[in-house]
Amino acid sequence: MARDEARAGLSLISPTLVIVLVVVVLPILWTIMLAFQRVRLLNLRSVGLFGKYTLANFQGVLTSPDFLQALLTTFLYAVLTTAAALGLGLVATLALRKPFRGRNFVRASMLLPYVAPVVAVTFVWKTMLNPQFGIVNHWGTGLLGWDKAVAFLSATSNEVSLLGWHFTVPTALLTVIAFEAWRTFPFVFLFLTARLQAVPASLEEAARVDGATLTQRFRYIILPQLLPTIAVLSVLRFIWTFNGFDDIYLLTGGGAGTQVVAVRVFNFLTARGDIGSASAQALVLAIILAILVGIYLRVFARQEEVA
């Protein structure tokens, strides 16, 4: 009887195992194999399981200043985008918490940036930010007193003056960060709204009766209820943004100081045809991401369980 149940269970999960093996495991093994070989597009057909393995690809990647700069850009892009998306999502959640006429319509509208095709929204942003005919520069020069139009997506940096202080800002990088935060904050908004609706109303009612201010109710009641969800969203958003490719590639093509590792891998594959180096970079990126997620699971997730 137990043997029959085991066979029945194996037969039920075997399609899933085959799909995971073909879609996940084999591509990973193939990428690892290519990363340790000097493979270019011209000799890809001659690559075999028992090829000539070498560490030259990893040596070139780890000693390349361009890769290290792309890795730093990737970290900044992932961290700042995740923080901005979480902040915008939290503000939107709190702003639309109380019932009012048309709230459901406004909430549904909040999801448009996330569900809209990325090609369409990047085209809209590129048109709006165009230095020649974009509406942002038209308003900036006409209403805000800008001296000249700003090339938001093609300028590596611009000097900004604020309250007598002059400093340089990475224009294109901040623009793609703003775009990614705008496009992904509805994901955060959706989860935080669902979690906030599960918070018992009696907690806030008791705090209000005891004379707690709005800030105190947020700090000691609402925020602790949202922190576990925010922690999970932080990890998910960081992982997805750390591997992000389409937004930056469609907006800037990786130029003007916005080249992240994913775009660099794509350029190595398409422009140079250097499959070995591209695989090595992708593998280094995956290892770094696995280490960061492991640190989170070991430290922060354990603290949440204890709490």
Summary of the structure (lengths in Angstrom):
residues: 307
radius of gyration: 24.3
end to end distance: 43.5
largest distance: 82.2
contacts: 851
relative contact order: 0.13
helix: 73%
strand: 4%
